[in-house]
């Protein structure tokens, strides 16, 4: 062993950032405090009681009565894979809509489950086109599942869940919806929209730390899982096993739950309940309008058209002569401010400014506008200065 | 929505327990404090630096120079599945040793990857028999992998890693070792013993909160993954993708890392480094000897024979007339003390007393002996009273 490398490592003290990228978002001190509460056993009656509360609070957040609503013990990607490995069997035909990075990841998941992906493509930065989905079902009437992303984190475009789910159901297909960036930030109504399977993440509009993936499954999914012809390829994600664990009446050991992160998610959901879901949606919309006023006053433009735009994830087109990496480096170094780069095909073309969870507040909007204006001006980009703050404050004044 | 159910839920304040079951263990206040530090972005240069330190510290804990050493973003079960989905291809023959619950879980993993499991059975509570493994290789010379558990959490038996790995390598097979309960608590030397793939958990002898699974892979594994004939069936666990993320020189977005739990693991490993790995092993051994002295003074006996016994997980046979559930219920209610029940076939036959991580200290040993003695006596079990504390203290006096 080369002992020189590890011996000098000491406790890690992270810098205090303002997180306005695509997630994680700022985490409220109440949630951080919850993370530090004493660890208890995962079979402790007190912990089991908290798990039941968590499920109840998640049902509220998802607006559903689904019994099978719980947090998967892993990041959003594990929530995604949980949906696909349980619902897709070898040879199944799945229509997947791709209008950004995460639709592409869904296609990967379908293929790794042995399914056949029929891909409906839309231009990045636009919503999924229901007309194209309808056409795909006409050609592929034996499709078992429609999968799409509600809020594309890579572009900031929002698709119409209800319309897409209705099409799938008319053709007898189930639906898998990615709500990683929408849950808690923009209307999402699992029961009213009749969504069959949905997954999300803890670190976006719920404002919790990353690492947990809330999911919810309707009765059609439970029925489909019961009637699988082949076993689920994943042991960890097999819902048959997971459910025996999350079922209160007969708690079977499956895995050791991530106790302290679940404390954090519980606290985040209690805070969402205290604020009220509709109020949280309204707050995300208000801060978007203020940011938009400032961004447009600077002469910058949005990548996504207004009717398809997510309030909580703002894709802003880079202005002329802007140096992507240098601007983001300076924002971090000079303002402790993180905004997101473009992902995949969007790299170097857009910035992604998140207004999610605890990051969705007036002081963050004003800091972001000031830091962006000063940094763009200092690095020689073509923008209008001295007007963004007033434009944003004007929105708050009339709220 | 039935609004009556969620409206009354408030912040969760867990009771302060002493955790002496099979994990999670007590978490040191320094680690809890680290969990509550401000969340930063997963691509922040400060976070990337911490990840590099984490990998270095894990190499120290595993006693390896393996480049591919990192924490999987999920519980130990995800670490296990990561090993199997990357190494097992359909039709591969795998010798799996089963001497407890977790060997059985390995078999499940092999089958779900399309592999053929050749099962070497040993009586629960005993170590894996190298002679049986050698016989299995003689019959199945086309075996690709040998998989076994170092420290069986369900029974407290310890197997001889070096001897078993040597057999596998003589027959040209790779090795997967479950070190969930051994890492940091009992000697584990990945390079000296030439282990190919190993996974562990954060919440056992490292004394961190549950939810992360440290893994390490040698060059033979990297080579095997490069030469796979079929794609890995899991997107989330595909090491090709995960490595592009954990690789410092070219950080490709894969998933959002669980930031705050990683702060906790970093702090746990810094504490391990401060104590020294050999000192941590010695501490686990000492507290085991003290507990053993007290347990035997009470007239109770160990389920596993001395030479195969894990110091950090003590399987104690229930005394005559002991009421399993009632004793554990009283320990929790009257002493805030959690010990573990028997798992699977061992339910109702043994208790599992963990002395792992921060739980491995004198005050825990003495509390456990006192609480167990008083509770067993009060519930009419046949034990000797008034001698356990002195027996344990005698061990500490001569340490």
Interface residues (C-beta under 8 A of the other chain):
Chain A: X1 X2 X5 X6 X7 X9 X10 X11 X12 X13 X14 X15 X16 X17 X19 X21 X23 X24 X26 X27 X30 X32 X33 X34 X35 X36 X37 X38 X39 X40 X41 X42 X44 X45 X46 X47 X50 X53 X56 X57 X59 X60 X63 X65 X73 X74 X75 X76 X77 X78 X80 X81 X105 X108 X109 X111 X112 X113 X201 X203 X209 X210 X211 X231 X232 X233 X234 X235 X236 X253 X254 X255 X256 X257 X258 X259 X260 X261 X263 X264 X266 X267 X270 X273 X332 X338 X343
Chain B: X1 X2 X5 X6 X7 X9 X10 X11 X12 X13 X14 X15 X16 X17 X19 X21 X23 X24 X26 X27 X30 X32 X33 X34 X35 X36 X37 X38 X39 X40 X41 X42 X44 X45 X46 X47 X50 X53 X56 X57 X59 X60 X63 X65 X73 X74 X75 X76 X77 X78 X81 X105 X108 X109 X111 X112 X113 X201 X203 X209 X210 X211 X231 X232 X233 X234 X235 X236 X253 X254 X255 X256 X257 X258 X259 X260 X261 X263 X264 X266 X267 X270 X273 X332 X338 X343
